[in-house]
Amino acid sequence: MEPDRKMGAWWRQEWAPSSVTVPSGRKVAISYEDDVPAIEVKIQEMFGAEKGPTIAGGSLPLQLRLMSPATRPAAVTQDLTSFWAQSYPAVRKDLVCVVPPTCLLPVAGSS
């Protein structure tokens, strides 16, 4: 491979990668369609992370479109540290749902 191609591949991976790996270990595609590069990720996949992923050599935090376990929008942030400290307690309350006991019963004919 020519030096220019190697540099181009490195630049794209470091400055504008197509995906990032989140704390859960899953690779998530980065969307460049809006003004701010973003990923959609379930909140629980970010557990353990103090800061969100970045691109552009670490200078640009990705916008995190945090989803509920049911993949419904729950929150949007570029500052994961502040989200955990300030917003998460309220978001967490909205994510808690009560499952009626009848939902836990097996359906006839299923195994």
ROTI-431867 format. One line per field, with one value per residue (C-alpha): x, y, z; residue in one letter. Coordinates in nm, 3 decimals, padded with zeros to 5 digits, always signed. Each point is the difference from the previous one (the first is absolute). Layout:
N
x: X ...;
y: Y ...;
z: Z ...;
type: A ...;
This chain:
111
x: +00.000 +00.124 +00.085 -00.284 -00.255 +00.128 -00.023 -00.351 -00.121 +00.155 -00.151 -00.351 +00.022 +00.136 -00.191 -00.321 -00.045 -00.307 -00.062 +00.108 +00.001 -00.215 +00.062 -00.228 +00.246 -00.237 +00.113 -00.244 -00.019 +00.059 -00.254 +00.142 -00.336 -00.071 +00.213 +00.154 +00.132 -00.216 -00.061 -00.317 +00.071 -00.200 +00.068 +00.109 +00.270 +00.167 +00.003 +00.349 +00.105 +00.076 +00.043 -00.152 +00.194 +00.175 +00.127 +00.231 +00.298 -00.199 -00.108 -00.365 -00.235 -00.264 -00.362 -00.150 -00.360 -00.071 -00.272 -00.212 +00.035 -00.301 +00.197 -00.217 +00.170 +00.085 +00.254 +00.252 +00.336 +00.356 +00.107 -00.037 +00.159 -00.269 -00.271 +00.084 +00.016 -00.295 -00.242 +00.026 -00.190 -00.310 +00.040 +00.041 -00.336 -00.164 +00.162 -00.132 -00.317 -00.231 -00.064 -00.341 +00.033 -00.212 +00.274 +00.231 -00.227 +00.085 -00.223 -00.193 +00.174 +00.342 +00.293;
y: +00.000 +00.348 +00.237 +00.238 -00.280 -00.114 +00.357 +00.037 -00.319 +00.105 +00.349 -00.135 -00.250 +00.254 +00.311 -00.130 -00.370 -00.190 -00.154 -00.002 -00.273 +00.080 -00.135 -00.300 -00.109 +00.059 +00.196 +00.282 +00.183 +00.376 +00.215 +00.304 +00.104 +00.284 +00.296 -00.204 -00.356 -00.233 -00.357 -00.170 -00.223 -00.156 +00.170 -00.327 -00.040 +00.315 -00.117 +00.029 +00.282 +00.331 +00.176 -00.063 -00.099 +00.266 +00.045 +00.252 -00.107 +00.017 +00.361 -00.059 -00.190 -00.199 +00.085 -00.295 -00.078 -00.212 -00.257 -00.188 -00.379 -00.013 +00.220 +00.307 +00.342 +00.082 +00.287 +00.182 +00.127 +00.077 +00.018 -00.345 +00.107 +00.265 -00.236 -00.262 +00.264 +00.219 -00.154 -00.375 -00.016 +00.153 -00.204 -00.317 +00.062 +00.023 -00.327 -00.198 -00.179 -00.223 -00.335 -00.147 -00.357 -00.129 +00.100 -00.249 -00.298 -00.231 +00.033 -00.315 -00.189 +00.160 -00.175;
z: +00.000 -00.082 +00.289 -00.101 +00.019 +00.339 +00.127 -00.144 +00.167 +00.331 -00.027 -00.069 +00.287 +00.249 -00.105 -00.161 +00.076 -00.120 +00.345 +00.364 +00.262 +00.304 +00.355 -00.063 -00.268 -00.292 -00.305 -00.074 -00.333 +00.007 -00.181 -00.176 -00.144 +00.246 +00.108 +00.283 -00.046 +00.211 +00.109 +00.119 +00.296 +00.282 +00.332 +00.161 -00.267 +00.138 +00.364 +00.139 -00.233 +00.162 -00.334 -00.339 -00.310 -00.207 -00.354 -00.169 +00.204 +00.324 -00.052 -00.098 +00.230 -00.183 +00.063 +00.188 -00.087 +00.304 -00.044 +00.252 +00.024 -00.235 -00.247 +00.055 +00.021 +00.361 -00.012 -00.219 +00.127 -00.099 +00.366 +00.153 +00.329 +00.057 -00.124 +00.265 +00.275 -00.093 -00.250 +00.050 +00.333 -00.165 -00.320 +00.207 +00.170 -00.343 -00.107 +00.295 -00.099 +00.192 -00.164 +00.080 +00.138 -00.289 -00.243 +00.166 -00.056 -00.292 -00.303 -00.095 -00.275 +00.060 +00.153;
type: M E P D R K M G A W W R Q E W A P S S V T V P S G R K V A I S Y E D D V P A I E V K I Q E M F G A E K G P T I A G G S L P L Q L R L M S P A T R P A A V T Q D L T S F W A Q S Y P A V R K D L V C V V P P T C L L P V A G S S;
